[in-house]
Amino acid sequence: MAKFKYVAVNPSGKEVTGVIDCDNTTTAIAKLRENGLFPTTVTIDKSAKPSKNMPGGANTKKSFLSMELKLFAPKRVKSAPLALFTRQLATLIDAGLPLLRSLNVLKEQQKPGCLKNTLEDITFSVEGGSSFSESLAKFPKIFSKLYVNMIKAGEAGGVLEIVLNRLAEFAEKSEKLKKRIKSAMVYPAFVITVAVGVLSFLVTFIVPKFAEMFFDLNLKLPWMTSFLIEVSNIFKKQWYIPIAAVISFVTAIKVIRRTKKGKFYVDKILLSFPVIGSLIRKIAIARFTRTLGTLITSGVPILQSLVIVKDTAGNEVISCAVEDVHDSIREGESIVEPLKTSKVFPPMVISMIEVGEETGALAEMLIKIADNYDEDVDAAVEGLTSLLEPFLIVFLAVVVGFIVIAMFLPLISLLQQL
């Protein structure tokens, strides 16, 4: 038995509070209704000491095991399981199952881990009288502002299953895009790893042996050979210098990106890169338009939608442009002018948004833009991959060729002298 605090309304209409002993929240609510009360809030009394028979009691091995599993479980949920959970919840609610029963069904089929523990807490919170969106908001590391606000809009409009389906589609498309980019980068990553391994072996083991031979023969070394031997000495005897340089560079970038201005300039530099910048821009625009379109379609007010989009844009340049749009709309102006001023969005995107705003079909137009840019991102990723492959091969050939020439130039000079 556990103790539950409750706030209820009696038949006279007065608010009453108290504590009741029951096995769970559902039983407590039923018991209060039997006594003629209408409960508004029922929560577990955390100040009460757990008894031996109640869950979490001192002699309950299962509770200790559950606590240990929660303690050592990972604190985040990957996007793929979260998308699957959203799709399954949408299917169950669309089939007519109540929310609480749907959550219990999904909770039972989850493997032990962060998602299962989170669903247990959410189910307990919903049983206690909290709304679904309020329960989700307690886990900001798992459920984003976008997720929570869309659920809140779905609850308010009575279209939770529709919103869940939209969320599932949004999550599935985002996950699909991530998988495409990752799969496209597998071959270049493999080539880079092999190249680094081969070059490290040559510089660390082969070049020093040639260097010893050259010094024994007292040969005059050309600049290429001298440079290569110096690089070899750094990697072999002062290997910590290049490692420290890389770590310092990465740390400096991270420190700079922690400030709003620093993040803005780093993202702006990335957008100016010839090929990668175009890809980053397309991904950011696709994310911005799909997120904003999904939020507006789900019934979230435009100003609130823009605040959420700004936080989830993933690029500070885009975020600043969205912030300008938010201020413009708040002052009663158009959405288009700030987008033109930002010089981030292509003219075609601005024109389509302008048409959508004029015709009252802004959400549908944003989704169309997102679909088009998703296709552009796929094409850009394939193009980048096809460009990287020959570039890496040529780069590796040039470096290895440089090493071979640098090592054989002194030998050729020696043969000429002989």
N, C-alpha and C positions, 0 to 999 in steps of 0.2 A: 504493500500500500504506500502511496505517496501523498503528499499534501499539496493542494492546488489553491492558489489565491484566485478569487473571482470578483468581478464587478458585474452586477446584474441589476435589472429593473423589476421591482415587485408589481403586483396587480394594481397598486395605487398610482404607479408611475414614478415612484421615488427610487433613486439609485442606492443600492446596498452593496456592501463589500463583506468579505469573509474568507474563511479557509475551509476546505472540504477534503476528506480523505477518500481517495479512489485509486483504482489501478492505473488509469490513463485519462487523458483529456476528454475523450469521447464519452466515457462513463460518467465523468464529472459533469459534463454538459447535460447529459440525459437525466442525471440525478437532480440537478438544479431545476430543470424543466418540470420534473415530477412534483417538486416542492412549490410549483407555481411561480418560479422566477424565470426571467428572460435574460440569460447571460450575454454580456457584450464582450467581456475579456476573461479568459481562463488561462492562467499561466502557472507553471510549477513553482512551488515555494522553495527557492534555493537556500533560504536561511534555515529551513528545517533540516534536522539531522536525519540521514537516511537510516531506515530500520533494516534489520537483517533480512527481511523478506522482500523489501522493495528493490527495484533495479538500482544497481550502484551500491548496495549494501556491502558491509565488510566481508560477509561470508559468501558472496556470489562470485564464483570463479569466472563465470561468463562475462560479468561486467568488467572485471579487471582485465580480461583478455581483450574486450572491446576497447577499453581505454588505452591499452598498450598499442593495439592496431592503429587507433586514431593518432596516437602520439608519434609513431614511426612512419605513418603513411605520408606520401608526398603531398605538398600543400597546394599544388596546381593541377589543373586538368587540361590535357591536350585538346586541341581544337576538334580533332576527328571524333573522339568519344562524346564530346559535348554536342557536336552536330547530330550524331546518331541519337543521343538522348532527346534532343529537341524534336527530331523527326518522329521518334516513337511516341513521345508525349502528345504531339499533334495528332497522330493517327488514333491513339486511344481516346482522346477527348472528342475527336471528330466522329468516332464510333459510338459516342453517347455515354462513355464512362465518366463518372464524377472525377474532379481534379484529384481529390484525396486518394481515391482508389487507384487512379492512374499512377500517382506518385509511389504508392505502396507496391504496385506491380513492378514498376521499373526499378525500384530500390531493391527488391528481392532478387532480380536477375543480374544485378551488378556484381562484379568481382570485388573482393576486399580492396579498398584503396580510398583515395581522396573523394572520388565522385560518390561512392556508396555512403561514406561518412557524411558528406554534405547533404545527400538526399535524405538521410535519416534525420538530420537537423532541420531541414526544410519541411519535411513531413510533420515533425513534432511541432514546428512553429505554426504551420497551417492548421493543425489540429487544435492549437491553442487559441485560434481566432484571428491570427494575422493573415493578411492577404498574401497571395502568391508573390506579387512584386516586392512587398515588404520583406518577405522571407528570403527572396533572392538577393536583395540589397545588402543583407548581412554578410555576403561573401563576394566583395568587390574584386578579389583576385581571380575569381572563377567566372562570375557573371558581370560583364561590362555594363557601363552606363547605357549603351545602345540596347543591350538585351533587357535590362530592367525596365527602361522607359517604354520599350515596345510592349512588354508584358503588361505594364501599368495601363497603357492606352487600350490594349485588348480587353482588359478587365473592365475598364470604364465603359467601353462601347459594347460589351457583351459579345465580342468576336475573338475570344482567346484562341480558338483553334485556327482561325485564319491567320492571326498574328504569328502563332507558333509555326505554321507552314511557311510563312514568309521568312521568319528567322532561320528555319531549317534550310531553305533555299539559299539564303544569304551566306550561311555558314558553309554549306556544301560547295558553293561556287568559290568562296575564298579558299577553302581547303584544296579544291581542284586546281586553282591557280598556283598555290604553293607547291603542290606535287609536280606540276608541269615544270616550274622553274627549277626545282630540286633535281628532277630527272634529267633536265637539259644540262645541268651543271656537273653531272656525274663524270662524263668523259673528260671535260677540261680539268676537273679536280684530280682525276687519275693521272692525266698527262703531267700536270704540275707536280704531283707527288713523285712520280718517277723521275722527272727532270731534276728536281731538288735532290733526290737520292743519288742519281748518277753524278751530278756536279759536285756534291759533297764528297763522294768517294774519290773522284778524280783530284779535287783540290786538296783533300786531307791525306791521301795515301800515295797517289801516283806522282803528283807534282813534287813533293819533298824528295823522292828518290832521284828524279831527274836533277833537282837542285843540288843535291850532294855530289852527283857525278860532275855537274858543271863546275862546282867549286874545286873539286879535286883536280880537274883538268886546267883550272885557272883560265877559263874562257871569258872573253869580254861579251857580256850579255846585252842583247838589244832591249829596247824599252818595253816591248811586249812581254818578254820573258821576265824581266825584273819586276814589272807590275804584277804578273801572275804569281811570282814567288812571294811577293809582299802580301798578297791576298791570302795565299796558302798559309803563310806564317801567322796571320791574324786568326784564321779559322782554326789552326791547329794549336797555337800557343795562347792566343788571346780570344778564344771562342766566345767569351762572355761579352765582348764589346758589341758584335752584331746583335746578339740576343738582347742586350741591354738597350741598344738603339731601337729595336723593334718594339720592345715593351714600353719604352719611354714615349715613342711616337703614338702607340695605341692609347696609353694612359692620358697623354696630352689631348688627344681628340676627345676622349670620354669626358675629361674635365671641362673642355671648352663647350661640349654639347650639353652640359648640365645647366648652363645659363641660356636664357631665352635668346639673347642676341648672338651668342656663340653658335647655338644650334641653327639659328636662321642662316648665318653665313656659311656654315658647313654644308647645310642642305642646298643653299644657293650654288655653291661650288660644285656639288655633285650633279645638280641639274644642268650645269654648263658643260659637262663632259660630253664628247661627241656622240658616242653610241649608248653608253650606260645612262647618261643623263636623260636621253629620250625615253629609255625604258622605264626609269624611275618616275618620270613625269606621267607616262601613260598609266602606270600602276596606281599612282596617287590620284589621278583624275577618275579612273574607274572606281576606286575605293570611295572617293568623295561623292560621286554621283549616285552610286548604288546605295550607300548608307543614307544619304539625304532622301533619295526617292523612296526607299523602304520605310523610313521614319514617317514621312509625310503621308504615304499610302496607309500606314497603320493608324493614323489619326493623331500623331504627336504634333503639337503646334510648331509652326515654322521657326520661331525664335528659339524654342527649346531644342528643336532638331539641329539647328545650326551650332548651338553650344555643344551638343553631343558630337557632332561631326568634327568640330574644331579639336576636340580632345582625342578623336580616333583617326585623324587624318594621316598620321605617321610621317608627315613632312612639315617642318615649321613654316616654310614659304606658303604652302597651301593653307596652313592653319591661320596665318596672318591675313590671307585673302578672305577666308571664311569669316574671320572676326570683323573685317571691314564690311562684308555683306550683312552680317548680323546688325551692325551699327546703322547701316543704310536702311534696312527694312524697319528697324525700330523707329527711325525718324520718318518713316512713311515713303521712302524712296524706292527705286527699282533695285532688283537683285543684279542687274546686268552691269551697271557702271563700275562698281568695285571690282568685278571680275576682269573688265577691260583694263582698269588701272593697274592690277596686279601683274599683268603681262606674263602670267603663268599658263592661262587657259588659251588654247588655240581659237581662232576666230569662228571655226565651225561649231565648237562646243558652245561658245557664247551665243551664237545665232540660234542654235537649237533651244537653249535655255530661254532666250528672249521670246521665241515663238511659243514655247510651253507656258511661259508666264502670261503672255497675251491671250492665249486660248483657254487658260484655266486648266491645262493638262500638264502642269509642271512635273508632277511625280512620274507620270508615264514617260515623259520626254527624258527625264533623268535616268530612268531604268534603261531606255533605249540607248542612251549615250554610253552607259556602263556596259551593256551587251556588246556594243560596237568596239569599245576600248578593250574589253576582254579578248576579243578576237585579234585586235591589234597587238596586244601584249603577247599572245601566243606566237604571232608571226615575228614579233621583235625578238622574242626569246630564241626561236629557231634561227633567225638571222644572226643573232649574237653568237650562238653556238657554232654555226657554220663558219663564222668569221674567226672565232677563237681557235678552232682546231688547226687551220693552216698557220695562224700567227704563232701558236705555241710550238709547232713543229719547226717553223723557220727560226724562231728564237733559240730553241734548243740546238739546232744545227749550227747557228752562228756562234753560240757560246762554246760548244764542243770544238768547232772548227778553230776558234781563237786559241783554245787551249792546245790543240794539236800543233798549230802553226808556231805558237810561242815556244813549245817544247822542242820542235825540230829545227827552228832557225839556227840556234847555236851549233847543232850537229852538222847542218849544211855548211856553216862557216868553217867548222873544223875540218870537214872533208875537203873543202876548197883549199885550205892551208896545206893539207897533206899532199 
